């Protein structure tokens, strides 16, 4: 429909056009439609779509749904994303705040206390961080999550530039990880070189995502079963959050069991990554499918 990501990404409904000169993040963060407007208290996420797309429903507590799962429960019961959308992006992105106030806490206390990520999908990320070292070696440059968050840089330098300049300048998301979305999506490498490193080497040599659930991403992707049934086979967001293995097992148990069951990420938003990227409709139907 006209209210999905098709509208959001431009007439040709791909990121190519979206990151083009006429409809890129430049316009999104420009003086007439910047993060300030995006986060006004009367609009919040709503202003992204200017009240005509499903982002309006995304922060609604009534009829929102993604795939076969109700975001209503996700927001009203767990209050997960509720507070995320409840805060305006102005303070969220303003200098000195950045991603610091994600979930209403600064990243230092978010990771340093026992309540880290607790409210995120209603389970403790404590075990996720303390027992698996998962995100601990994220970026594998000595900037683990602890130092990554406690140094005061937070997400500020994520992508190689400060978030305030990242948003204020006209390069914004166009050069995210040094690639514009056009080549990022149109080529076969896609997410392959995310953050300037091949996923294969990212998994095989760095152990980053390797220990993230204890399973290689290349096998995760090569099986083609990956993101495919996250919502459609009973393991939708509601059950994923309500049952004992929700986000707790997201870090507390191996990804290979998460993937081998057949109900893994296989249909996240109803598309596998292959068609998701190869059809050039890419992110078009994300949160609308």
C-alpha positions in Angstrom: 0.0 0.0 0.0 0.9 3.7 -0.2 1.4 3.9 3.5 4.3 1.4 3.8 8.0 1.8 3.3 7.3 2.2 -0.4 6.2 5.8 0.3 8.9 6.2 2.8 11.6 5.1 0.4 10.4 6.9 -2.7 8.5 6.1 -5.9 10.7 3.3 -7.0 10.5 1.8 -3.4 14.2 1.0 -3.0 16.9 2.5 -1.0 18.6 3.5 -4.2 16.0 6.1 -4.7 15.7 6.8 -1.1 19.4 7.7 -0.8 19.3 9.6 -4.1 19.6 13.3 -4.5 15.8 13.9 -4.3 14.8 11.7 -1.4 17.8 10.9 0.8 18.6 11.3 4.5 19.7 14.7 3.5 16.1 15.7 3.2 15.2 13.7 6.2 17.7 15.6 8.4 17.4 18.9 6.5 16.1 22.1 8.0 12.6 21.4 6.9 12.5 17.8 8.1 15.2 17.1 10.6 15.4 15.1 13.7 14.0 18.1 15.6 10.8 17.8 13.6 11.0 14.1 13.6 10.8 14.2 17.4 8.3 16.9 18.2 6.2 16.0 21.2 3.0 16.2 19.1 4.4 14.0 16.4 7.3 11.8 17.6 7.7 8.9 15.1 4.5 10.0 13.6 6.3 12.9 11.9 8.5 10.5 10.0 5.6 9.5 7.9 3.8 12.8 8.4 0.8 10.9 9.8 0.1 8.9 6.6 2.2 5.7 7.0 2.5 2.8 9.4 5.1 4.5 11.5 2.1 6.2 13.0 0.7 2.8 14.0 4.1 1.7 15.1 3.8 3.9 18.2 0.1 3.3 18.5 -1.2 1.0 21.3 -4.2 0.0 19.4 -3.8 -1.7 16.0 -0.1 -2.0 15.4 1.1 -5.3 14.0 4.2 -6.6 12.3 3.9 -9.8 10.4 1.6 -12.0 12.5 2.6 -10.4 15.8 0.9 -7.6 17.8 3.1 -4.7 18.7 0.3 -3.7 20.9 1.3 -6.3 23.5 4.9 -5.5 22.8 4.3 -1.9 23.8 1.5 -2.0 26.3 2.5 -5.1 28.3 6.2 -4.9 28.3 6.6 -1.2 27.8 9.7 -2.0 25.8 9.5 0.3 22.9 6.9 2.3 24.7 9.4 4.5 26.4 11.6 4.4 23.4 9.0 6.2 21.3 7.8 8.1 24.4 10.9 10.2 24.3 11.4 12.9 21.7 14.3 12.4 19.4 15.4 15.9 19.9 16.8 15.2 23.3 17.6 11.7 22.1 20.0 13.0 19.5 21.0 16.3 20.9 24.7 16.8 21.8 25.6 15.1 25.0 22.5 12.9 25.0 22.8 10.9 21.8 21.8 7.3 22.5 22.7 7.9 26.1 19.1 8.2 27.2 17.9 5.1 25.3 15.4 3.4 27.6 15.6 6.4 30.0 19.1 5.5 31.3 22.5 6.5 30.3 24.5 3.7 28.7 26.9 3.4 31.7 24.2 2.6 34.2 22.3 0.7 31.5 25.2 -1.8 31.3 26.7 -1.4 34.8 23.6 -2.2 36.8 21.6 -5.3 37.1 18.7 -3.7 35.3 20.6 -3.4 32.0 18.3 -4.1 29.1 15.9 -5.5 31.7 12.9 -3.7 30.2 14.0 -4.3 26.7 11.5 -7.1 25.7 11.0 -7.8 29.4 14.1 -9.9 30.2 17.5 -9.5 31.6 20.4 -8.8 29.3 22.5 -9.3 32.3 23.2 -12.9 31.6 23.6 -11.9 28.0 26.5 -9.7 28.8 28.1 -11.4 31.8 28.1 -15.0 30.6 28.7 -14.9 26.9 30.9 -11.9 26.3 28.7 -11.5 23.2 28.5 -7.8 22.6 31.6 -7.4 24.8 33.9 -7.6 21.8 31.6 -5.8 19.5 33.9 -3.9 17.0 36.8 -6.0 18.5 39.0 -2.9 18.8 39.2 -2.8 22.5 36.1 -0.8 22.6 33.8 -3.4 24.2 30.4 -2.4 25.4 31.7 -1.4 28.8 34.3 1.0 27.5 32.1 1.7 24.5 29.4 3.0 26.8 31.4 4.3 29.8 33.9 6.5 28.0 31.3 9.1 27.2 31.4 8.4 23.5 28.5 6.0 23.7 27.0 5.5 20.3 28.4 8.9 19.5 31.1 7.6 17.3 29.2 4.7 15.9 29.8 4.6 12.2 33.0 6.6 12.5 31.5 10.0 13.2 29.7 11.8 16.0 26.0 11.4 16.1 25.4 15.1 16.3 27.5 15.7 13.2 26.1 12.5 11.9 22.7 14.0 11.9 23.4 17.6 11.5 25.6 17.3 8.4 24.2 16.4 5.1 26.1 13.1 4.9 23.9 11.5 7.5 23.0 7.9 6.9 24.3 8.1 3.3 27.8 7.2 4.4 26.8 4.8 7.2 29.8 2.6 7.6 31.4 4.2 4.6 28.8 3.1 2.0 25.8 4.7 0.6 22.7 2.6 0.7 22.6 2.4 -3.0 25.7 0.2 -3.4 25.0 -1.2 0.0 21.8 -2.8 -1.2 22.2 -3.1 -4.9 25.4 -5.2 -4.8 25.7 -8.8 -3.9 27.8 -7.8 -0.8 24.8 -6.1 0.8 25.4 -6.4 4.5 28.6 -8.3 3.8 30.8 -5.3 4.4 28.8 -3.8 7.2 31.1 -1.5 9.2 33.9 -2.1 6.7 34.4 -5.8 7.4 33.2 -8.9 5.6 30.7 -10.9 7.6 32.7 -14.1 6.9 35.9 -12.7 8.3 33.8 -10.8 10.9 32.6 -14.2 12.1 35.6 -16.4 11.5 38.5 -14.3 12.6 37.1 -11.9 15.2 34.7 -14.2 17.0 32.5 -11.2 17.3 29.2 -12.5 16.1 30.6 -16.0 16.3 30.1 -16.0 20.1 26.9 -14.1 19.6 24.8 -17.2 20.3 27.6 -19.5 19.4 26.8 -19.8 15.8 28.5 -18.6 12.6 26.5 -16.0 10.6 27.7 -17.4 7.3 26.0 -20.7 8.2 23.1 -18.7 9.6 22.8 -17.0 6.2 23.7 -19.9 4.0 20.9 -22.1 5.3 18.4 -19.6 3.9 16.3 -20.4 6.9 17.6 -17.4 8.8 15.2 -14.6 9.5 12.3 -16.4 7.8 9.9 -17.5 10.5 10.5 -15.1 13.4 6.9 -14.1 13.3 4.9 -16.6 11.3 5.4 -20.0 13.0 4.2 -19.3 16.5 7.4 -17.7 17.6 6.0 -14.2 17.0 7.0 -11.2 19.1 4.2 -11.9 21.6 5.2 -15.4 22.4 8.8 -14.5 22.0 8.5 -12.1 24.9 6.0 -13.9 27.0 7.6 -17.4 27.2 10.5 -18.2 29.3 13.0 -18.3 26.4 12.1 -14.8 25.1 15.0 -12.3 24.9 16.6 -14.0 27.8 17.6 -16.8 25.6 18.5 -14.3 22.9 21.8 -14.1 24.7 21.5 -16.7 27.3 21.4 -19.7 24.9 23.0 -20.6 21.6 21.8 -19.2 18.3 22.4 -22.5 16.6 19.5 -24.0 18.7 17.6 -20.8 17.9 18.3 -21.4 14.2 18.1 -25.2 14.0 14.6 -25.4 15.3 13.2 -24.2 12.0 11.3 -21.5 13.7 14.3 -19.2 13.9 14.4 -15.8 12.2 13.1 -17.5 9.0 10.2 -15.1 8.4 11.0 -11.9 10.1 8.4 -9.6 8.4 7.6 -12.5 6.1 10.6 -12.4 3.9 13.9 -14.3 3.9 17.0 -12.2 3.5 17.6 -13.6 0.0 14.5 -12.2 -1.5 14.6 -9.4 1.0 17.8 -8.0 -0.6 17.7 -9.4 -4.1 14.3 -8.2 -5.1 15.4 -4.6 -4.7 12.3 -4.1 -2.6 14.7 -4.5 0.3 13.4 -2.7 3.4 10.2 -1.7 1.7 7.8 -3.9 3.6 9.6 -4.0 6.8 7.1 -3.4 9.6 4.3 -3.6 7.0 4.4 -7.1 5.5 
